[in-house]
Amino acid sequence: MNIKKVIKEKGWTLERLAAEMTNKHGGKGITQPTVSQIINGNPSLDKLKEIANIIGISVSELLQDTTDNNTITCPNCGAKLEIKKVE
């Protein structure tokens, strides 16, 4: 999982993403170092949803392991989770 790579592939910079994210007062804008801390740390599901929503993708796309399109990596425990199509 490389969240920064996905963000860049979607045409976003961390600075631009930071400007769109919700701050602790409910307004727009956080610092780029704060975005880096969120991404490099252990991001909450709410933050992952916010990032995915801002850049226009699903959380599963954000977390997708680029080496295998049928798995994602859990941001909390690092476990590989297989994505299966339900028919």
PASEBA-1860 file (N, C-alpha, C; in nm, 3 decimals):
! residues 87
1> MNIKKVIK> 0.085/-0.117/0.000/0.000/0.000/0.000/0.090/0.123/0.000 ~ 0.069/0.209/-0.096/0.145/0.332/-0.104/0.048/0.446/-0.130 ~ -0.007/0.501/-0.022/-0.109/0.605/-0.033/-0.055/0.727/-0.106 ~ 0.068/0.766/-0.076/0.127/0.883/-0.143/0.133/0.862/-0.294 ~ 0.168/0.742/-0.336/0.178/0.712/-0.479/0.041/0.724/-0.544 ~ -0.062/0.671/-0.479/-0.197/0.679/-0.535/-0.241/0.824/-0.546 ~ -0.213/0.903/-0.442/-0.249/1.045/-0.444/-0.183/1.115/-0.564 ~ -0.055/1.087/-0.583/0.019/1.148/-0.694/-0.036/1.100/-0.829
9> EKGWTLER> -0.066/0.971/-0.840/-0.120/0.915/-0.965/-0.254/0.979/-1.002 ~ -0.328/1.024/-0.904/-0.457/1.088/-0.928/-0.442/1.238/-0.954 ~ -0.318/1.285/-0.963/-0.293/1.423/-0.998/-0.295/1.522/-0.882 ~ -0.283/1.471/-0.762/-0.286/1.555/-0.642/-0.147/1.564/-0.581 ~ -0.122/1.675/-0.513/-0.002/1.689/-0.430/-0.047/1.684/-0.285 ~ 0.046/1.658/-0.195/0.012/1.657/-0.053/-0.032/1.796/-0.008 ~ 0.027/1.900/-0.066/-0.010/2.037/-0.031/-0.154/2.067/-0.071 ~ -0.190/2.025/-0.190/-0.328/2.047/-0.239/-0.427/1.966/-0.156
17> LAAEMTNK> -0.392/1.842/-0.125/-0.478/1.759/-0.042/-0.495/1.822/0.096 ~ -0.386/1.870/0.154/-0.391/1.934/0.286/-0.487/2.051/0.287 ~ -0.488/2.128/0.180/-0.575/2.245/0.172/-0.723/2.206/0.170 ~ -0.754/2.085/0.124/-0.892/2.039/0.115/-0.940/1.960/0.237 ~ -0.848/1.915/0.320/-0.887/1.832/0.434/-0.947/1.916/0.546 ~ -1.028/1.851/0.627/-1.096/1.917/0.737/-1.001/1.929/0.856 ~ -0.996/2.051/0.912/-0.911/2.071/1.029/-0.990/2.045/1.157 ~ -0.924/2.055/1.271/-0.989/2.021/1.399/-1.100/2.117/1.438
25> HGGKGITQ> -1.111/2.230/1.369/-1.217/2.326/1.397/-1.334/2.310/1.300 ~ -1.324/2.211/1.211/-1.431/2.185/1.116/-1.419/2.262/0.986 ~ -1.317/2.345/0.975/-1.294/2.421/0.853/-1.204/2.345/0.758 ~ -1.172/2.410/0.647/-1.083/2.349/0.548/-0.940/2.389/0.574 ~ -0.851/2.293/0.554/-0.708/2.321/0.555/-0.633/2.272/0.676 ~ -0.535/2.187/0.648/-0.438/2.143/0.747/-0.300/2.159/0.683 ~ -0.196/2.138/0.758/-0.062/2.154/0.701/-0.018/2.029/0.626 ~ 0.074/2.048/0.534/0.129/1.934/0.459/0.199/1.836/0.552
33> PTVSQIIN> 0.276/1.882/0.652/0.336/1.785/0.745/0.232/1.702/0.820 ~ 0.116/1.762/0.849/0.011/1.687/0.917/-0.044/1.578/0.826 ~ -0.061/1.609/0.698/-0.106/1.507/0.602/-0.004/1.394/0.596 ~ 0.123/1.428/0.592/0.228/1.325/0.589/0.222/1.238/0.713 ~ 0.201/1.298/0.829/0.191/1.221/0.953/0.072/1.126/0.949 ~ -0.041/1.175/0.897/-0.160/1.090/0.886/-0.131/0.970/0.796 ~ -0.074/0.997/0.679/-0.050/0.892/0.580/0.058/0.794/0.627 ~ 0.164/0.845/0.688/0.275/0.760/0.730/0.251/0.690/0.862
41> GNPSLDKL> 0.156/0.741/0.938/0.125/0.682/1.068/0.024/0.570/1.053 ~ -0.072/0.571/1.141/-0.177/0.471/1.140/-0.309/0.545/1.118 ~ -0.342/0.577/0.991/-0.458/0.660/0.964/-0.588/0.593/1.005 ~ -0.678/0.673/1.060/-0.810/0.621/1.096/-0.891/0.597/0.969 ~ -0.993/0.516/0.981/-1.079/0.491/0.866/-1.145/0.620/0.821 ~ -1.181/0.707/0.915/-1.241/0.835/0.878/-1.147/0.919/0.793 ~ -1.019/0.923/0.829/-0.921/1.000/0.750/-0.899/0.937/0.613 ~ -0.897/0.804/0.608/-0.882/0.737/0.479/-1.002/0.766/0.389
49> KEIANIIG> -1.122/0.765/0.448/-1.243/0.798/0.371/-1.237/0.941/0.321 ~ -1.192/1.033/0.407/-1.183/1.173/0.367/-1.085/1.191/0.251 ~ -0.968/1.130/0.262/-0.868/1.140/0.156/-0.923/1.083/0.025 ~ -0.981/0.963/0.034/-1.036/0.899/-0.086/-1.145/0.985/-0.149 ~ -1.231/1.040/-0.065/-1.340/1.125/-0.116/-1.285/1.249/-0.185 ~ -1.186/1.312/-0.125/-1.128/1.434/-0.183/-1.066/1.407/-0.319 ~ -0.992/1.297/-0.332/-0.925/1.271/-0.460/-1.013/1.193/-0.559 ~ -1.135/1.158/-0.515/-1.232/1.099/-0.607/-1.218/0.951/-0.634
57> ISVSELLQ> -1.177/0.875/-0.531/-1.166/0.731/-0.546/-1.227/0.663/-0.423 ~ -1.238/0.531/-0.427/-1.288/0.457/-0.312/-1.172/0.428/-0.216 ~ -1.206/0.396/-0.093/-1.104/0.362/0.006/-1.028/0.238/-0.041 ~ -1.097/0.142/-0.101/-1.027/0.022/-0.147/-0.924/0.056/-0.255 ~ -0.955/0.152/-0.341/-0.856/0.195/-0.442/-0.738/0.263/-0.375 ~ -0.766/0.340/-0.271/-0.660/0.410/-0.199/-0.564/0.312/-0.133 ~ -0.619/0.202/-0.082/-0.538/0.104/-0.008/-0.488/-0.011/-0.094 ~ -0.527/-0.013/-0.218/-0.494/-0.126/-0.304/-0.343/-0.146/-0.318
65> DTTDNNTI> -0.303/-0.269/-0.303/-0.163/-0.307/-0.323/-0.140/-0.313/-0.473 ~ -0.049/-0.233/-0.522/-0.028/-0.222/-0.667/0.029/-0.350/-0.729 ~ 0.076/-0.442/-0.649/0.131/-0.565/-0.705/0.024/-0.670/-0.730 ~ -0.093/-0.654/-0.667/-0.200/-0.752/-0.683/-0.333/-0.678/-0.674 ~ -0.406/-0.676/-0.784/-0.531/-0.601/-0.788/-0.645/-0.666/-0.712 ~ -0.625/-0.784/-0.655/-0.731/-0.852/-0.583/-0.712/-0.849/-0.432 ~ -0.616/-0.772/-0.384/-0.595/-0.764/-0.240/-0.573/-0.618/-0.199 ~ -0.604/-0.591/-0.073/-0.570/-0.463/-0.012/-0.498/-0.495/0.118
73> TCPNCGAK> -0.427/-0.398/0.169/-0.356/-0.415/0.295/-0.428/-0.334/0.401 ~ -0.461/-0.400/0.512/-0.528/-0.333/0.623/-0.433/-0.228/0.680 ~ -0.480/-0.101/0.693/-0.392/0.004/0.745/-0.364/-0.010/0.894 ~ -0.443/-0.089/0.963/-0.424/-0.104/1.108/-0.328/-0.217/1.143 ~ -0.347/-0.333/1.078/-0.265/-0.448/1.117/-0.169/-0.495/1.008 ~ -0.186/-0.445/0.886/-0.097/-0.484/0.778/-0.135/-0.614/0.709 ~ -0.247/-0.675/0.749/-0.290/-0.801/0.690/-0.334/-0.780/0.546 ~ -0.305/-0.876/0.461/-0.351/-0.874/0.323/-0.494/-0.929/0.320
81> LEIKKVE> -0.585/-0.854/0.259/-0.724/-0.894/0.250/-0.761/-0.912/0.104 ~ -0.818/-1.028/0.071/-0.854/-1.056/-0.066/-0.990/-0.996/-0.098 ~ -0.999/-0.932/-0.213/-1.124/-0.873/-0.259/-1.188/-0.974/-0.354 ~ -1.312/-1.013/-0.322/-1.384/-1.107/-0.406/-1.509/-1.040/-0.460 ~ -1.536/-1.063/-0.586/-1.654/-1.007/-0.649/-1.776/-1.089/-0.606 ~ -1.878/-1.021/-0.558/-2.003/-1.088/-0.518/-2.098/-1.081/-0.635 ~ -2.149/-1.196/-0.671/-2.242/-1.200/-0.786/-2.379/-1.238/-0.742
END
